[in-house]
Amino acid sequence: KGDLLGSRLGFTLSAFQIRKSDVYGWADIPEGGVPAHAISADTLGGWYTYGGATHRSRGVELDFNGRVSDRLLVTGAAAVTDARIVDDPAYA
C-alpha cells in the first residue's frame, strides 16, 4: 500500500501464488475404458471422476483511487494472472 500526490492518490499492489493439490475433476471415459485412477464412473454418461491433480496460479494486482484535483476523482484496477495445470492424471 502507498500514497502519491500528497496522499491524494492511494494504491495497493499485490502479488500472489496459489498452489492447489489433490484437485478433483471429471473427464470423458477414453476408448480403452475407465482408467485405474478413477474414483467413480458413469458409464452411461461416458464420464468418470478422479483426484490427484495439481493446479497453480500466480499473478499481480494493482488497485488505485483518489482525488487528483478538486474536480477529478480516479479509480482503477488491473490484474494479470497466469493459471496452469501442473499435473493432471486424466491428461498425462
N, C-alpha and C positions, 0 to 999 in steps of 0.2 A: 504494500500500500504506500501511496505517496501523494504529495500535493505539488502543484505547479501554479505559477502566476499569483503568488502571494496567497496561497490556499484557496483560490477561487476555482481551481480545477483539480479534482481528486481522481485517482486512478488506482486500480488493483490489477496486478499482473500475477497470474498463477501458472505453475507448471505441474503436470501430474503424470503418473504412470500407474496403471491398474493391471494386475495380472490375476486372472481367474483360472483356477484349476478344477478338475473333475466336473467340467461343464457337461450337462446333459443335452441331448439333441435327438433328432429323428432324421431318417433317410429312407429312400426307396430301397426295397429289397433288390439286391443285384441278381443277375442271371443265375448265379451259382447257388442261390438260396440264402436263407437267413445266416448272417455271419456269426462266428463264435462269440464276438464281443457284444452281441445284442442282449439287452436286458429284458425286453419284451418285443413281441411282433404281432402285427395284424396282417395275416397272410391274405385275407380277403381284400383289405385296403391296399396291400402292397407296400407297407412301410414297417419300420422297426425303430425302437428307441435304444439309445446307448449312452454310456457315460465315459468319462476319462479324457475329454478334450481340454485343451489349454488355449485361452484367448488372452490377448494383451492389447491395451490401448494406452497411448501416451499423447500428450498434447500441451498446448499453451492457450491461455485465455487472457484477454485484456478487456477491462470494463473502465469506462471513464464517464464523468459527469461534472458539471459545474457551470458557473456563470463567468463567461469570458469578458462580457461588458455589461453595462446596465440594461441593454436590450437583447442580449444574446445568451441563451441558455443552451448548452450542448449536452447530449447524452449519446453514448455509443458503446458498442461491444464488438469484439472479433474473437474468433476461435479457430484453431487448427487442430484436428485430431487425426491420428494415424492408428486405426484399429486393425488388428491382424489375428488370424487363426494360426497359432504357433504349432499346435499339434492336434489332429483330429482323427480318431481311429476309423471313422467312416470314409475318410478321403485319403487314407495313407497309400 
